[in-house]
Amino acid sequence: MPSNKSVSDAPITQFTNCRILRDHTLNREDLWVREGKILDPEKLFFDEHGFADERVDCEGSIIAPGFIDVQINGGFGVDFSKPSDDISAGLSLVSKRILEHGVTSFCPTLVTSPPAVYHKVLPQIQVQDGGPHGAGVLGLHLEGPFISVEKRGAHPEKYLQTFQSRGIEDLIETYGSLNHVSMVTLAPELADSQSVVRELCQRGITVSLGHSVANLSQAEDAVQHGASFITHLFNAMLPFHHRDPGIVGLLTSDQVPAGRTVFYGMIADGIHTNPAALRIAHRAHPSGLVLVTDAITAMGLPPGRHSLGQQVIEIQGLHAYVAGTKTLSGSIATMDMCVRHFKQASGCSTEEALEAASLHPAQLLNITNKKGTLDHGSDADLVLLDDDLNLRSTYIFGEEVWRKGV
């Protein structure tokens, strides 16, 4: 007669003296982990011996799912859009360093580049699990080159492209391949964009609307074809207008198909979006807000000149400008900074601030079966924080990969 006892003899870790973020609330209970997964303690006690092989005293910490950054261009001197002979070394450096900011998974992001750059860089960035070596790579986010000239921001105009009526073939010719691509940002007003949006979504690739002069009707049409994200809301798009709110209007649109959520990225660094605009977006559509860093090469570096793809960027305080202009090019904020600023600026709850960096990006990428929650069976990617949301430690698959002061 078969036994209910688990066949696994792997050690069990019990996190005690903590508050766990689960079901939108912080619950004072223990967290149980085995073989990198979160265990159901009821099943554990019913079927098995019911004790842990190792206990971790969290000293009153909050335990939240590890942060997920779906838009990060580089950092610590590394630019993902700049080809080199050893792209993997730069990727490894960033993935290691962002552990100290609570990021356990991310989408390396490439800004508008010539086809030769995509053809060189893309094959060298693979989807991979995280661990002591660094945060996991969920897939690439390709931001451009199919975007608006008028709202290109820091993207170089000479490399922008339009669709040539060949659907997905236009993208494959430009990028070389769509392997390991998780997300594409495009402007939905470009001719023939509808078929591209539809085909990308059919391949399981998230389509984001951004760097665009689309009106609300064009944005709604893209969502009806499968688009589900807005790249850095308010930035690089038409400003809200009461007679045609543009892409911003998607936050309260009644044309979004039933059962679908439109998510939107916010760079909560205090620079890219005024706190009042952040509050407006959050109060209009709290369940769609996804914190992104949009971090560039200069994150973690001193002021001065750095690169972003084909552009030179100048860092002045917390501002990152295209050199010689006042055009913002991305941020130098870290994800934990964004979580704290979002909570402070919006007045949202601790739970909402943490979910905007974990649950919501996982929902966007449709990976909540393993990431973005502390549900039983999920990957044990965790962050431990104090009540002010300062990071104490980061875990991937139940293994501590970074601790403050160590």
GUTI-833994 format. One record per residue (C-alpha): x, z, y; residue number from 1. Coordinates in nm, 2 decimals. Example, Ala and Ser with C-alpha at 12.3 -4.5 7.8 and 13.67 -1.06 7.14 Angstrom:
<r <1.23; 0.78; -0.45>; 1>
<r <1.37; 0.71; -0.11>; 2>
This chain:
<r <0.00; 0.00; 0.00>; 1>
<r <0.16; -0.10; 0.33>; 2>
<r <0.25; 0.18; 0.58>; 3>
<r <0.15; 0.18; 0.94>; 4>
<r <0.50; 0.31; 1.02>; 5>
<r <0.71; 0.07; 1.22>; 6>
<r <0.98; -0.11; 1.03>; 7>
<r <1.21; -0.06; 1.33>; 8>
<r <1.46; 0.22; 1.32>; 9>
<r <1.59; 0.13; 1.66>; 10>
<r <1.64; 0.43; 1.89>; 11>
<r <1.36; 0.54; 2.13>; 12>
<r <1.42; 0.63; 2.49>; 13>
<r <1.19; 0.86; 2.68>; 14>
<r <1.19; 0.86; 3.06>; 15>
<r <1.06; 1.20; 3.18>; 16>
<r <0.99; 1.37; 3.51>; 17>
<r <0.87; 1.05; 3.67>; 18>
<r <0.57; 0.87; 3.82>; 19>
<r <0.49; 0.53; 3.66>; 20>
<r <0.34; 0.24; 3.84>; 21>
<r <0.06; 0.12; 3.61>; 22>
<r <-0.29; -0.02; 3.68>; 23>
<r <-0.22; -0.01; 4.06>; 24>
<r <-0.16; 0.36; 4.06>; 25>
<r <0.13; 0.60; 4.02>; 26>
<r <0.07; 0.81; 3.72>; 27>
<r <0.27; 1.12; 3.63>; 28>
<r <0.35; 1.05; 3.27>; 29>
<r <0.65; 0.97; 3.05>; 30>
<r <0.77; 0.61; 2.98>; 31>
<r <0.88; 0.52; 2.62>; 32>
<r <1.11; 0.23; 2.55>; 33>
<r <1.25; 0.08; 2.22>; 34>
<r <1.44; -0.24; 2.17>; 35>
<r <1.40; -0.34; 2.53>; 36>
<r <1.02; -0.31; 2.53>; 37>
<r <0.77; -0.05; 2.66>; 38>
<r <0.61; 0.14; 2.38>; 39>
<r <0.25; 0.27; 2.35>; 40>
<r <0.31; 0.65; 2.31>; 41>
<r <-0.03; 0.70; 2.14>; 42>
<r <0.06; 0.45; 1.87>; 43>
<r <0.41; 0.61; 1.85>; 44>
<r <0.27; 0.95; 1.79>; 45>
<r <0.00; 0.83; 1.55>; 46>
<r <0.22; 0.61; 1.33>; 47>
<r <0.57; 0.76; 1.36>; 48>
<r <0.77; 1.07; 1.41>; 49>
<r <0.68; 1.10; 1.77>; 50>
<r <1.00; 1.20; 1.93>; 51>
<r <1.27; 1.03; 2.13>; 52>
<r <1.63; 0.97; 2.03>; 53>
<r <1.73; 0.98; 2.40>; 54>
<r <1.57; 1.14; 2.70>; 55>
<r <1.63; 1.03; 3.06>; 56>
<r <1.54; 1.29; 3.33>; 57>
<r <1.43; 1.08; 3.62>; 58>
<r <1.43; 1.38; 3.86>; 59>
<r <1.10; 1.30; 4.02>; 60>
<r <1.16; 0.93; 4.07>; 61>
<r <0.91; 0.66; 4.09>; 62>
<r <0.94; 0.40; 3.81>; 63>
<r <0.82; 0.05; 3.90>; 64>
<r <0.87; -0.29; 3.73>; 65>
<r <1.19; -0.46; 3.83>; 66>
<r <1.17; -0.68; 4.14>; 67>
<r <1.13; -1.06; 4.11>; 68>
<r <1.27; -1.28; 4.38>; 69>
<r <1.12; -1.64; 4.36>; 70>
<r <1.31; -1.76; 4.67>; 71>
<r <1.68; -1.68; 4.71>; 72>
<r <1.92; -1.95; 4.83>; 73>
<r <2.24; -1.75; 4.75>; 74>
<r <2.42; -1.45; 4.89>; 75>
<r <2.76; -1.27; 4.89>; 76>
<r <2.93; -1.59; 4.99>; 77>
<r <2.76; -1.80; 4.73>; 78>
<r <2.54; -2.10; 4.82>; 79>
<r <2.33; -2.24; 4.53>; 80>
<r <2.29; -2.57; 4.72>; 81>
<r <2.67; -2.63; 4.74>; 82>
<r <2.82; -2.80; 4.44>; 83>
<r <3.14; -2.66; 4.30>; 84>
<r <3.34; -2.69; 3.99>; 85>
<r <3.21; -2.36; 3.86>; 86>
<r <2.86; -2.31; 3.98>; 87>
<r <2.79; -2.06; 3.70>; 88>
<r <3.05; -1.82; 3.85>; 89>
<r <2.87; -1.81; 4.18>; 90>
<r <2.54; -1.77; 4.01>; 91>
<r <2.68; -1.48; 3.80>; 92>
<r <2.81; -1.31; 4.11>; 93>
<r <2.48; -1.32; 4.29>; 94>
<r <2.29; -1.21; 3.98>; 95>
<r <2.52; -0.91; 3.94>; 96>
<r <2.51; -0.80; 4.30>; 97>
<r <2.13; -0.82; 4.34>; 98>
<r <2.09; -0.55; 4.07>; 99>
<r <2.18; -0.29; 4.33>; 100>
<r <1.87; -0.41; 4.53>; 101>
<r <1.63; -0.38; 4.23>; 102>
<r <1.60; -0.75; 4.15>; 103>
<r <1.59; -0.79; 3.77>; 104>
<r <1.47; -1.16; 3.77>; 105>
<r <1.50; -1.44; 4.02>; 106>
<r <1.46; -1.81; 4.09>; 107>
<r <1.78; -1.96; 4.24>; 108>
<r <1.66; -2.18; 4.52>; 109>
<r <1.81; -2.51; 4.64>; 110>
<r <1.73; -2.64; 4.99>; 111>
<r <1.70; -3.01; 5.07>; 112>
<r <2.01; -3.19; 4.95>; 113>
<r <2.13; -3.54; 4.86>; 114>
<r <2.05; -3.65; 4.50>; 115>
<r <2.41; -3.62; 4.40>; 116>
<r <2.40; -3.25; 4.47>; 117>
<r <2.09; -3.20; 4.25>; 118>
<r <2.24; -3.41; 3.98>; 119>
<r <2.55; -3.19; 3.97>; 120>
<r <2.40; -2.85; 4.03>; 121>
<r <2.08; -2.85; 3.82>; 122>
<r <2.23; -2.91; 3.48>; 123>
<r <2.46; -2.61; 3.54>; 124>
<r <2.18; -2.35; 3.60>; 125>
<r <2.01; -2.24; 3.29>; 126>
<r <1.72; -2.01; 3.23>; 127>
<r <1.86; -1.69; 3.08>; 128>
<r <1.78; -1.32; 3.02>; 129>
<r <1.91; -1.05; 3.24>; 130>
<r <2.14; -0.76; 3.13>; 131>
<r <2.45; -0.57; 3.24>; 132>
<r <2.59; -0.91; 3.35>; 133>
<r <2.31; -0.95; 3.61>; 134>
<r <1.95; -1.03; 3.68>; 135>
<r <1.77; -1.29; 3.46>; 136>
<r <1.73; -1.65; 3.58>; 137>
<r <1.36; -1.75; 3.55>; 138>
<r <1.42; -2.11; 3.66>; 139>
<r <1.50; -2.31; 3.97>; 140>
<r <1.30; -2.32; 4.29>; 141>
<r <1.35; -2.66; 4.45>; 142>
<r <1.26; -2.64; 4.82>; 143>
<r <1.25; -3.00; 4.94>; 144>
<r <1.34; -3.28; 5.00>; 145>
<r <0.97; -3.39; 4.99>; 146>
<r <0.88; -3.20; 5.31>; 147>
<r <0.78; -3.27; 5.67>; 148>
<r <1.03; -3.40; 5.93>; 149>
<r <0.85; -3.20; 6.20>; 150>
<r <0.86; -2.87; 6.01>; 151>
<r <1.19; -2.92; 5.83>; 152>
<r <1.35; -2.60; 5.98>; 153>
<r <1.71; -2.58; 5.86>; 154>
<r <1.67; -2.86; 5.61>; 155>
<r <1.88; -3.16; 5.72>; 156>
<r <1.66; -3.45; 5.83>; 157>
<r <1.88; -3.73; 5.68>; 158>
<r <1.81; -3.61; 5.32>; 159>
<r <1.43; -3.57; 5.35>; 160>
<r <1.23; -3.80; 5.13>; 161>
<r <0.87; -3.93; 5.08>; 162>
<r <0.70; -4.02; 4.76>; 163>
<r <0.72; -4.38; 4.65>; 164>
<r <0.39; -4.40; 4.46>; 165>
<r <0.56; -4.34; 4.12>; 166>
<r <0.44; -3.99; 4.07>; 167>
<r <0.67; -3.76; 3.88>; 168>
<r <0.93; -4.04; 3.85>; 169>
<r <1.01; -3.99; 4.22>; 170>
<r <1.11; -3.63; 4.16>; 171>
<r <1.31; -3.71; 3.84>; 172>
<r <1.51; -3.98; 4.02>; 173>
<r <1.59; -3.74; 4.30>; 174>
<r <1.65; -3.42; 4.10>; 175>
<r <1.79; -3.59; 3.78>; 176>
<r <1.58; -3.37; 3.56>; 177>
<r <1.30; -3.11; 3.58>; 178>
<r <1.45; -2.90; 3.30>; 179>
<r <1.47; -2.53; 3.40>; 180>
<r <1.27; -2.59; 3.72>; 181>
<r <1.01; -2.32; 3.78>; 182>
<r <0.89; -2.41; 4.13>; 183>
<r <0.89; -2.71; 4.37>; 184>
<r <0.80; -2.67; 4.74>; 185>
<r <0.66; -2.98; 4.90>; 186>
<r <0.44; -3.09; 5.19>; 187>
<r <0.09; -3.18; 5.07>; 188>
<r <0.02; -3.42; 5.36>; 189>
<r <0.28; -3.67; 5.22>; 190>
<r <0.12; -3.98; 5.08>; 191>
<r <0.08; -3.97; 4.70>; 192>
<r <0.14; -3.60; 4.68>; 193>
<r <-0.18; -3.53; 4.48>; 194>
<r <-0.05; -3.70; 4.16>; 195>
<r <0.28; -3.52; 4.19>; 196>
<r <0.11; -3.18; 4.23>; 197>
<r <-0.11; -3.25; 3.93>; 198>
<r <0.18; -3.37; 3.71>; 199>
<r <0.41; -3.08; 3.80>; 200>
<r <0.13; -2.83; 3.72>; 201>
<r <0.07; -3.00; 3.39>; 202>
<r <0.43; -2.94; 3.31>; 203>
<r <0.40; -2.57; 3.38>; 204>
<r <0.59; -2.59; 3.71>; 205>
<r <0.45; -2.39; 4.01>; 206>
<r <0.38; -2.60; 4.31>; 207>
<r <0.42; -2.44; 4.65>; 208>
<r <0.31; -2.58; 4.99>; 209>
<r <0.56; -2.55; 5.27>; 210>
<r <0.76; -2.71; 5.55>; 211>
<r <0.44; -2.89; 5.63>; 212>
<r <0.21; -3.01; 5.90>; 213>
<r <-0.09; -3.01; 5.66>; 214>
<r <-0.43; -2.93; 5.79>; 215>
<r <-0.66; -2.70; 5.59>; 216>
<r <-0.84; -2.98; 5.41>; 217>
<r <-0.51; -3.13; 5.29>; 218>
<r <-0.39; -2.78; 5.18>; 219>
<r <-0.72; -2.72; 4.99>; 220>
<r <-0.69; -3.05; 4.82>; 221>
<r <-0.35; -2.96; 4.69>; 222>
<r <-0.48; -2.63; 4.56>; 223>
<r <-0.76; -2.81; 4.38>; 224>
<r <-0.49; -3.02; 4.21>; 225>
<r <-0.31; -2.71; 4.10>; 226>
<r <-0.09; -2.58; 4.38>; 227>
<r <-0.08; -2.20; 4.38>; 228>
<r <0.18; -2.08; 4.64>; 229>
<r <0.27; -2.10; 5.00>; 230>
<r <0.64; -2.10; 5.09>; 231>
<r <0.72; -1.83; 5.36>; 232>
<r <0.38; -1.81; 5.52>; 233>
<r <0.37; -1.88; 5.90>; 234>
<r <0.72; -2.02; 5.90>; 235>
<r <0.77; -2.40; 5.90>; 236>
<r <0.40; -2.48; 5.92>; 237>
<r <0.14; -2.54; 6.18>; 238>
<r <0.04; -2.23; 6.37>; 239>
<r <-0.30; -2.08; 6.30>; 240>
<r <-0.57; -2.26; 6.51>; 241>
<r <-0.93; -2.15; 6.51>; 242>
<r <-1.07; -2.50; 6.46>; 243>
<r <-0.82; -2.59; 6.19>; 244>
<r <-0.62; -2.30; 6.06>; 245>
<r <-0.39; -2.52; 5.86>; 246>
<r <-0.22; -2.39; 5.55>; 247>
<r <-0.27; -2.03; 5.68>; 248>
<r <-0.64; -2.09; 5.62>; 249>
<r <-0.59; -2.09; 5.25>; 250>
<r <-0.58; -1.71; 5.26>; 251>
<r <-0.96; -1.70; 5.32>; 252>
<r <-1.06; -2.05; 5.20>; 253>
<r <-1.39; -2.08; 5.01>; 254>
<r <-1.26; -2.40; 4.85>; 255>
<r <-1.01; -2.23; 4.61>; 256>
<r <-1.14; -2.28; 4.26>; 257>
<r <-1.31; -1.98; 4.10>; 258>
<r <-1.07; -1.75; 3.91>; 259>
<r <-0.77; -1.89; 4.09>; 260>
<r <-0.55; -1.69; 4.33>; 261>
<r <-0.34; -1.86; 4.61>; 262>
<r <-0.02; -1.66; 4.64>; 263>
<r <0.20; -1.67; 4.95>; 264>
<r <0.55; -1.57; 5.02>; 265>
<r <0.64; -1.34; 5.31>; 266>
<r <0.99; -1.27; 5.44>; 267>
<r <0.94; -0.91; 5.54>; 268>
<r <1.27; -0.87; 5.72>; 269>
<r <1.14; -0.79; 6.07>; 270>
<r <1.28; -1.12; 6.20>; 271>
<r <1.08; -1.41; 6.04>; 272>
<r <0.74; -1.26; 6.08>; 273>
<r <0.61; -1.02; 6.35>; 274>
<r <0.47; -0.70; 6.20>; 275>
<r <0.12; -0.79; 6.34>; 276>
<r <0.13; -1.12; 6.15>; 277>
<r <0.24; -0.94; 5.84>; 278>
<r <-0.06; -0.70; 5.87>; 279>
<r <-0.30; -0.99; 5.93>; 280>
<r <-0.19; -1.17; 5.62>; 281>
<r <-0.20; -0.85; 5.41>; 282>
<r <-0.54; -0.74; 5.52>; 283>
<r <-0.68; -1.09; 5.47>; 284>
<r <-0.55; -1.14; 5.12>; 285>
<r <-0.36; -0.84; 4.98>; 286>
<r <-0.36; -0.96; 4.62>; 287>
<r <-0.17; -1.28; 4.70>; 288>
<r <0.12; -1.14; 4.90>; 289>
<r <0.46; -1.20; 4.73>; 290>
<r <0.77; -1.06; 4.90>; 291>
<r <1.07; -1.30; 4.90>; 292>
<r <1.41; -1.26; 5.06>; 293>
<r <1.48; -1.63; 5.13>; 294>
<r <1.83; -1.49; 5.14>; 295>
<r <2.12; -1.72; 5.22>; 296>
<r <2.50; -1.72; 5.16>; 297>
<r <2.55; -1.46; 5.43>; 298>
<r <2.35; -1.18; 5.27>; 299>
<r <2.60; -0.90; 5.21>; 300>
<r <2.86; -1.06; 5.44>; 301>
<r <2.96; -0.98; 5.80>; 302>
<r <2.85; -1.18; 6.11>; 303>
<r <3.00; -1.52; 6.16>; 304>
<r <2.96; -1.87; 6.03>; 305>
<r <2.85; -1.95; 5.68>; 306>
<r <2.69; -2.24; 5.50>; 307>
<r <2.34; -2.33; 5.37>; 308>
<r <2.35; -2.65; 5.17>; 309>
<r <2.46; -2.92; 5.41>; 310>
<r <2.42; -2.70; 5.73>; 311>
<r <2.64; -2.45; 5.91>; 312>
<r <2.47; -2.12; 5.97>; 313>
<r <2.56; -1.86; 6.23>; 314>
<r <2.48; -1.49; 6.17>; 315>
<r <2.40; -1.29; 6.48>; 316>
<r <2.29; -0.94; 6.39>; 317>
<r <2.00; -0.98; 6.15>; 318>
<r <1.93; -1.34; 6.26>; 319>
<r <2.06; -1.64; 6.07>; 320>
<r <2.05; -1.96; 6.29>; 321>
<r <2.14; -2.32; 6.23>; 322>
<r <2.47; -2.33; 6.43>; 323>
<r <2.42; -2.42; 6.79>; 324>
<r <2.04; -2.37; 6.78>; 325>
<r <1.78; -2.10; 6.77>; 326>
<r <1.63; -2.24; 6.44>; 327>
<r <1.60; -1.97; 6.18>; 328>
<r <1.75; -2.07; 5.85>; 329>
<r <1.67; -1.80; 5.60>; 330>
<r <1.73; -1.43; 5.59>; 331>
<r <2.01; -1.19; 5.51>; 332>
<r <1.76; -0.92; 5.39>; 333>
<r <1.77; -0.77; 5.04>; 334>
<r <1.46; -0.72; 4.84>; 335>
<r <1.46; -0.34; 4.86>; 336>
<r <1.49; -0.38; 5.24>; 337>
<r <1.18; -0.61; 5.24>; 338>
<r <0.98; -0.37; 5.02>; 339>
<r <1.05; -0.08; 5.26>; 340>
<r <0.99; -0.29; 5.58>; 341>
<r <0.66; -0.42; 5.43>; 342>
<r <0.53; -0.07; 5.36>; 343>
<r <0.63; 0.06; 5.70>; 344>
<r <0.51; -0.24; 5.90>; 345>
<r <0.18; -0.30; 5.72>; 346>
<r <0.08; 0.06; 5.65>; 347>
<r <0.01; -0.04; 5.29>; 348>
<r <0.04; 0.20; 5.00>; 349>
<r <0.35; 0.26; 4.80>; 350>
<r <0.18; 0.09; 4.50>; 351>
<r <0.10; -0.22; 4.71>; 352>
<r <0.45; -0.25; 4.84>; 353>
<r <0.60; -0.23; 4.49>; 354>
<r <0.35; -0.47; 4.34>; 355>
<r <0.42; -0.73; 4.61>; 356>
<r <0.78; -0.75; 4.47>; 357>
<r <0.69; -0.73; 4.10>; 358>
<r <0.34; -0.78; 3.98>; 359>
<r <0.24; -1.06; 4.22>; 360>
<r <0.55; -1.28; 4.17>; 361>
<r <0.50; -1.24; 3.79>; 362>
<r <0.13; -1.34; 3.82>; 363>
<r <0.24; -1.64; 4.03>; 364>
<r <0.48; -1.76; 3.76>; 365>
<r <0.23; -1.67; 3.48>; 366>
<r <0.48; -1.43; 3.31>; 367>
<r <0.29; -1.10; 3.32>; 368>
<r <0.30; -1.09; 2.94>; 369>
<r <0.66; -0.98; 2.98>; 370>
<r <0.76; -0.92; 3.34>; 371>
<r <0.61; -0.76; 3.65>; 372>
<r <0.42; -0.47; 3.48>; 373>
<r <0.49; -0.16; 3.28>; 374>
<r <0.22; -0.24; 3.03>; 375>
<r <0.28; -0.17; 2.66>; 376>
<r <0.48; -0.45; 2.51>; 377>
<r <0.63; -0.57; 2.84>; 378>
<r <1.00; -0.60; 2.89>; 379>
<r <1.15; -0.27; 3.00>; 380>
<r <1.28; -0.41; 3.33>; 381>
<r <1.26; -0.11; 3.56>; 382>
<r <1.36; 0.03; 3.90>; 383>
<r <1.38; 0.40; 3.98>; 384>
<r <1.32; 0.49; 4.34>; 385>
<r <1.28; 0.79; 4.56>; 386>
<r <0.97; 0.85; 4.77>; 387>
<r <1.12; 0.65; 5.06>; 388>
<r <1.16; 0.35; 4.82>; 389>
<r <1.54; 0.37; 4.81>; 390>
<r <1.69; 0.25; 4.49>; 391>
<r <1.83; 0.51; 4.25>; 392>
<r <1.89; 0.28; 3.94>; 393>
<r <1.80; -0.05; 3.78>; 394>
<r <1.73; -0.11; 3.42>; 395>
<r <1.69; -0.44; 3.22>; 396>
<r <1.55; -0.43; 2.87>; 397>
<r <1.57; -0.05; 2.88>; 398>
<r <1.94; -0.05; 2.96>; 399>
<r <2.08; 0.09; 3.28>; 400>
<r <2.26; -0.19; 3.46>; 401>
<r <2.31; -0.03; 3.80>; 402>
<r <2.31; 0.33; 3.94>; 403>
<r <2.35; 0.44; 4.30>; 404>
<r <2.70; 0.59; 4.35>; 405>
<r <2.84; 0.46; 4.03>; 406>
